[in-house]
Amino acid sequence: MQLHVINSNSKGNAYILSNDREALLIECGVRFELIKQALQFNVAKVAGCIVSHEHGDHSKGVYDTLKAGIKVYASAGTHKALATENHHRAIVLKHAVPHSIGRFKVMPFDVKHDVAEPIGFLIEHEECGLVLFLTDSYYSEYTFPGLNNIIVEANYDQRILDQRLANGEDPKFLRDRVIVSHMSLATCKGLLNANDLSQVNNIVLIHLSDRNADADRFKTEISLETGKPVHIATPGLTIDFNKKPF
């Protein structure tokens, strides 16, 4: 199994988990043409697309995704916000209820974001094991036993955010919104420390802010904190995402 990053920032988010036989599209917040290119135009390989919430940087490609024959899985609130609730390929995911998508098993859980009904995902597959996908949430009240791979937001550093405010580079309302809608580096560390990482092979940091993050420092600090291989999600990044490290 491999994880392929199509894009990961405020301009758009989309990721693919795939092997030779099938793929799971995670978020579709980029032009569908980019998704097709990442799939080498083998759209039929996609078992489904899971969407965390309705913001455009996570969902802008949803209509073309549906048009291409791909089922889109999201919460009822997200489908309603996107006006996709009546589409025959729109599937509702319910909190803590597992759903099979091809050979992937997906279980949604609620997260903390300023939208209709945002969710994160536990994704399980025989090849990649148990994967946590968590983005656009300022906090997680859950721990996740048995993780093998982690895809998690580390959007900003509080010190950078505060310094930009002090310098007059950002207005206070923007700073305040970031704090109540995205995960900080410190909160990301706390989440990772709260979980058993003994079987984790990869930690992928996603949705880093262009202005309020330092990718190299984030990678170094999380690596030192966890002792695990850490990757920064950048466009085109492809890494092995298996249950076993080798």
N, C-alpha and C positions, 0 to 999 in steps of 0.2 A: 504494500500500500504506500502511496505517496500523497503528500499534501502539496498542492500547488497554489501559490498566492497570485491572484490576478491583480488585485490592488487592495491597499489597506490604509486608508486615511479618511479625512473628512470629505474628500472629493469622491470617494467610492470604495466600497468593500465587497469583495467576492473571493471565494476560496473553493478549491475542488479537492475532495478526497477521492482517490481513484486507484484502481488496479487495471489489469489488462481487460477485464470483463465489464466492469460497471463503475459508475461515478456518482458521488453525491455532491451537489452544488450547495454551498453554504453561503447565503446572502447573494443578492443579484443587484448590487448597487452600482453597477457600471453598465455601459452600453452593451447590448446583447452581442454585438459583433465581436467585442473583446472576449466574451465568454465562449463564443463559437471558436475563435482562434485558439484559445487555451485548450479547448477540447479537440483541437485539430479537426474541427468541423464534424466530429462524430457525436452529434447531439443525441442520437439514439442510445448512446451509452449511459445517459444520465437517468438514474432511477428516480430522482426527484430533486427539488430545490427546497431548502428550509430557510425561512426568513424570520429574523428576530423581532423586527418591528417596522413601522411604516416610513420612517425617515428616508428621504431620497437616496442618501449615501449607502443605504442598505437594500433599497427596493426599486430603484429607478428602472431597472430592466425587467420588472415583473410581468408587464403586459406582453412583451415580446417573448419572454420565457414561456408563458402560458400558450401563446400563439404557436410556439415551436413544438407544442405537444408535451411539454414537461409539466408534471404536476407540481404545484406549489403548496407547501405545508407551512402554516402559520397559525397563530391564535385567532379566535373569532374576532377579537378586537382589532387585530392587524388587518385581517381581510376586510372588515367593515370600513376601516380608515382608508384602505386602498381601493375600495369599491370593487373588490374581486369576490365578495362573499357569494355571489350567485353563479360564478363561473364553474363549469362542470369539472375543471381540473384543479379547483381550489379546495384543499383539504384542511379541515380544522384540527389543530392539535390542542389537546386539553392538558392542563397542568398535571404533571406527575403520572400521566397515562402513556405507556410505551406505544410506539407505532412503528410497524415494519415498513421500510422503504427499500425495496429490493432486498439485498442481504444485510442492509444496515438496519439497526434498531435505534430509534431516536426517542428519548424521553425529555420533554420540555419541563422547565421549571421557571417560576416567576423571578423577575429581576427588578431593580430599582431604576427606573428611567421615566422621563416626563412625556410619555406617550400613552396610547390607548390600553394596550395589554402586551407589554414586552415580555419576551422569554429568552432564556438561555437553553442550551442543549447538552444532554449527555448522549453521545453517539457511540454505539457499540458495533463492532464488526470482528469477525474471527481473525482478520489479519492485523488490524491496528489496535485491537483491544478496546478499552474504554477511554473515550476522548471527551474532555470537557471543552465546550465552546461557550465563552462568556464575554460579552461586549456591551458597551453602553449601559453600564450599571455602576452607580457610585459605591455599591456595597453588595455583598452576598451573605445572606443569613444561613447558608447551607455549607456543609462539608460533603465531600464526595469520595467515598471509599473505593479503592481498587483502580485508581486512575493509571493509565499507561502513557497518555499523551495529553498535553494541555495547550489550548489556544485561548489566550486571555488578554483583555485590554489592559494597557498601561498608558493611559492617555496623557498624563501631565505630572509635573513635579510641583508641589505646592510652593516651593521657594521661587521657582521661575515665574509661576503665576502671580505671586505677590510682588515680585520685583517689577514685572511688566506693569502692574497697576501703579506701583510707586513711581515708576518712570513716566507715567501718563501714556503708555503705549496701548493699553486696553482700558475700556470703561469698566466701572465696577459691576454693572449689570451682566456684562459678558463673563467676567470672572466668576460671579456668583452662580450663573447658569452652568458653567463647566463643573463646578463643585458638586452640584446636585444632579448631574446627569452623566458624568463619566468617572471612570476609576483612576485614582491617583496611583503613582508609583508606590507610595507607602501602603495604601490599601491593598494593592496587588501583592506586595510582600506579605502582608498580614494574611491574606487569603491562602497563599501558597504555604505559609508556615502552619496554618490551621489544618492542612490536609496531609495525609500520609503520602509522601512522594517516593517511597522506597522502590516502587515498580514503574516510576515515570521515566520515559526515555527522552522526551523532548518537551521543552516549554517554548511556545511561540508567542511573542509579545506583539499584539496587534493594535491598530487604530491609534498610533502615537500622534500626538498633536505636532503640527509643523512648527508651531511657535513656542509651545510650553513643555517640550520634551527634549531630551538629549539621548539619542539612540545608543550611542557607544557607552555612555555611562549607565543607562538603564540595563543594557545587556550585561555589563560587568557586575553591577550591584546584584542583579537577580541571580547571576551565576554564582557569585560568592555566597549569597544568602541560601541557595538551595543545593549547590554542588551538582547541578544538572546542566546538560547542554541547553543553551538558550539561543534562540534565533529571533531576529527582528524581521517582521513580515514586510518585505519589500516586493514590488512588482516583479514577477518572473521567478521568485524564489521557489525552488522545488526541493523537498527533503523527504527522505525515507521516514515513514510514519507507521512503524510496525509494533506489534505487541511485545516482541522480543527485541533487544537492542541490536542483534546481528541476524 
